[in-house]
Amino acid sequence: MRQLPCLDGSGRAGLAGLALLLAGCGGHYRPVADTPVRIGPPYQVRGVTYTPAAAPGYDVIGRASWYGEESGDRTANGERLRARAITAAHPTLPLPSYVEVTAIDSGRTILVRVNDRGPFARGRVIDLSRGAARLLALAPDAPVRVRVVEPAEADRARLRHGKAAGPQPDASSAALAGLRAAMARNPLPFRLCASGVPCREVDTSTSRQGGRVGGDTGSTPLP
């Protein structure tokens, strides 16, 4: 499904050429732990360069895919891929990271631990494990909101052990209506600014006023 510098016969990859992420394509799995956090150097997939970076304000609307047939392979940070665990892949967030994923079709929200790289398809912002996709009751290629969060240690521990974190409140009907309206005006994916408004709309508004809103303006291209 994903193609990275080091591929095995299944088409999965371990980023073995990126020393800060992995010690190699083979060998033992890394223990499941939250430290050290690995970012890694830029890398290319099918001619597109991805630059991993810390992104504490990451808040993006896009489409989600899921994977899991490769269960037992190594993830990009060296852990064993567990299809039933509540994990995900992201092209640039530090490994591991924790994100809140909301299904825009239903409003259902879960916490997910990011420990792998991907997806590498236009418009998609996250690859969920099979377990996470089932927990979210997510349809294929469905729209989602992905936000970086700092969950409580109890939730982190459950996710490290492959279990679901504590229940998260569903998005309100008003919030979902706003997100769907934003999707109707903007091609996916797009960033949300602190106000919950698509950053490109904030940029357009402030440029007409000759000013600028602080925070993430969305000027950085999305992978």
C-alpha positions as CSV (number, residue, x, y, z in Angstrom):
1,M,0.0,0.0,0.0
2,R,2.7,2.5,1.0
3,Q,6.1,2.8,-0.8
4,L,9.0,4.1,1.1
5,P,12.8,3.8,0.6
6,C,13.0,0.3,2.1
7,L,10.3,-2.1,0.8
8,D,9.6,-5.7,1.7
9,G,7.8,-8.1,-0.6
10,S,4.4,-7.0,0.5
11,G,4.9,-3.4,-0.6
12,R,5.1,-2.2,3.0
13,A,8.1,-0.3,4.1
14,G,10.0,0.5,7.2
15,L,11.9,3.7,6.4
16,A,15.1,1.8,7.1
17,G,17.1,4.4,5.2
18,L,16.2,7.0,7.7
19,A,18.4,6.3,10.7
20,L,16.5,8.5,13.1
21,L,13.4,6.4,12.6
22,L,14.6,2.9,12.3
23,A,17.7,0.9,12.9
24,G,17.1,-1.1,9.8
25,C,14.4,-3.0,7.8
26,G,15.0,-6.3,9.6
27,G,15.8,-7.3,13.1
28,H,13.7,-7.0,16.3
29,Y,10.7,-4.8,17.0
30,R,11.2,-1.8,19.2
31,P,9.3,-1.8,22.5
32,V,6.1,0.2,22.4
33,A,6.9,3.4,24.3
34,D,6.3,7.1,24.0
35,T,10.0,8.0,24.3
36,P,12.1,8.8,22.5
37,V,9.9,10.7,20.1
38,R,11.3,10.5,16.6
39,I,10.8,13.0,13.8
40,G,13.3,12.0,11.1
41,P,14.6,13.7,8.0
42,P,12.7,14.5,4.8
43,Y,11.9,11.6,2.5
44,Q,10.4,11.1,-0.9
45,V,7.6,8.8,-2.1
46,R,6.7,8.8,-5.8
47,G,8.4,12.1,-6.3
48,V,6.7,13.9,-3.4
49,T,8.9,15.2,-0.6
50,Y,7.5,14.8,3.0
51,T,9.2,16.8,5.8
52,P,8.4,15.4,9.3
53,A,8.0,18.1,11.9
54,A,6.5,18.8,15.3
55,A,3.0,20.3,14.8
56,P,1.3,20.9,18.2
57,G,-1.4,23.0,16.5
58,Y,-2.2,20.4,13.8
59,D,-5.9,20.5,13.0
60,V,-6.8,19.3,9.5
61,I,-9.9,18.1,7.6
62,G,-9.2,15.4,5.0
63,R,-10.0,11.9,4.1
64,A,-9.0,8.7,5.9
65,S,-8.1,5.3,4.7
66,W,-7.3,2.2,6.7
67,Y,-4.9,-0.7,6.6
68,G,-4.1,-3.9,8.5
69,E,-3.4,-6.8,6.2
70,E,0.3,-6.2,6.9
71,S,-0.1,-7.1,10.6
72,G,3.2,-8.3,12.0
73,D,5.3,-6.0,9.8
74,R,7.3,-3.2,11.4
75,T,5.9,0.3,11.6
76,A,8.0,3.3,10.7
77,N,9.2,3.8,14.3
78,G,10.1,0.1,14.6
79,E,7.1,-1.2,16.5
80,R,5.2,-4.3,15.5
81,L,2.2,-3.5,13.4
82,R,-0.9,-4.6,15.3
83,A,-4.0,-4.5,13.1
84,R,-6.4,-4.6,16.1
85,A,-4.6,-1.8,18.0
86,I,-5.9,1.7,17.9
87,T,-3.1,3.2,15.9
88,A,-2.5,5.2,12.7
89,A,0.0,6.3,10.1
90,H,0.7,10.0,9.2
91,P,3.2,11.3,6.7
92,T,4.9,14.0,8.8
93,L,3.8,14.0,12.5
94,P,6.4,12.9,15.1
95,L,6.4,9.2,16.0
96,P,4.6,8.6,18.3
97,S,2.0,11.3,18.4
98,Y,-1.6,11.3,19.7
99,V,-4.4,12.6,17.6
100,E,-8.2,13.0,18.0
101,V,-10.0,11.7,15.0
102,T,-13.6,12.7,14.3
103,A,-15.7,11.1,11.6
104,I,-17.5,14.0,10.0
105,D,-20.3,11.8,8.7
106,S,-21.3,10.7,12.2
107,G,-19.5,13.0,14.7
108,R,-18.0,10.0,16.5
109,T,-14.6,10.8,18.0
110,I,-11.7,8.6,19.2
111,L,-8.1,9.0,20.3
112,V,-5.5,7.3,18.2
113,R,-1.7,6.7,18.6
114,V,0.3,7.5,15.5
115,N,3.3,5.1,15.1
116,D,3.7,4.7,11.3
117,R,4.1,6.7,8.0
118,G,1.5,7.1,5.3
119,P,-0.9,7.6,3.6
120,F,0.6,8.8,0.3
121,A,-2.5,9.5,-1.7
122,R,-3.8,12.9,-2.6
123,G,-6.5,14.2,-0.2
124,R,-5.9,11.6,2.4
125,V,-4.4,12.8,5.7
126,I,-4.3,9.7,7.9
127,D,-4.2,5.9,7.6
128,L,-6.1,4.2,10.4
129,S,-5.4,0.7,11.6
130,R,-8.2,-1.8,11.1
131,G,-9.0,-1.6,14.8
132,A,-9.2,2.2,14.8
133,A,-11.4,2.2,11.7
134,R,-13.8,-0.3,13.2
135,L,-13.9,1.6,16.5
136,L,-14.7,4.8,14.6
137,A,-17.2,2.9,12.3
138,L,-15.5,4.6,9.4
139,A,-16.5,4.1,5.8
140,P,-13.7,3.8,3.2
141,D,-12.2,7.2,2.2
142,A,-14.5,9.0,4.6
143,P,-13.9,12.6,5.7
144,V,-12.4,13.2,9.1
145,R,-11.0,15.9,11.3
146,V,-7.6,15.1,12.8
147,R,-6.2,17.1,15.7
148,V,-3.0,16.7,17.6
149,V,-3.8,16.3,21.3
150,E,-2.0,15.5,24.6
151,P,-4.2,12.9,26.3
152,A,-4.0,11.8,29.9
153,E,-1.5,9.1,30.8
154,A,-4.3,6.6,31.5
155,D,-5.4,7.0,27.9
156,R,-1.9,6.8,26.6
157,A,-1.2,3.6,28.5
158,R,-4.3,2.0,27.1
159,L,-3.4,3.0,23.5
160,R,0.2,1.7,24.0
161,H,-1.3,-1.6,25.0
162,G,-3.4,-1.7,21.9
163,K,-6.7,-0.9,23.7
164,A,-9.1,1.9,23.1
165,A,-8.8,5.0,25.2
166,G,-11.7,6.3,27.3
167,P,-14.8,7.4,25.5
168,Q,-14.6,10.8,23.8
169,P,-17.6,13.1,23.4
170,D,-19.1,13.2,19.9
171,A,-18.9,16.4,17.9
172,S,-22.0,18.5,18.3
173,S,-24.5,18.9,15.5
174,A,-23.5,22.6,15.2
175,A,-19.8,21.8,14.9
176,L,-20.5,19.1,12.3
177,A,-22.7,21.5,10.3
178,G,-19.8,24.0,10.3
179,L,-17.3,21.5,9.2
180,R,-19.5,20.2,6.4
181,A,-20.1,23.8,5.2
182,A,-16.4,24.4,5.2
183,M,-15.9,21.2,3.1
184,A,-18.4,22.4,0.6
185,R,-16.3,25.6,0.1
186,N,-12.8,24.2,0.2
187,P,-11.0,21.3,-1.5
188,L,-9.6,18.6,0.8
189,P,-7.4,18.6,2.7
190,F,-7.4,21.9,4.5
191,R,-6.2,23.3,7.9
192,L,-8.4,24.8,10.5
193,C,-7.2,27.9,12.4
194,A,-7.7,28.5,16.1
195,S,-11.1,30.0,15.3
196,G,-12.3,26.7,13.7
197,V,-12.4,28.5,10.3
198,P,-10.4,27.1,7.3
199,C,-7.0,28.9,7.4
200,R,-7.1,29.7,3.7
201,E,-10.4,31.6,4.3
202,V,-8.7,33.6,7.1
203,D,-5.9,34.4,4.7
204,T,-8.3,35.7,2.1
205,S,-10.2,37.8,4.5
206,T,-7.2,39.4,6.2
207,S,-5.5,40.1,2.9
208,R,-8.5,42.2,1.9
209,Q,-8.3,44.0,5.2
210,G,-4.5,44.5,5.0
211,G,-4.0,42.6,8.2
212,R,-3.2,39.1,9.4
213,V,-4.5,36.8,12.0
214,G,-2.0,35.2,14.4
215,G,-1.2,31.5,14.6
216,D,-1.1,29.0,11.8
217,T,-2.2,30.7,8.6
218,G,-2.2,27.6,6.5
219,S,0.5,28.9,4.2
220,T,2.5,25.7,4.6
221,P,1.5,23.2,1.9
222,L,-0.2,20.0,3.2
223,P,1.4,16.7,2.3
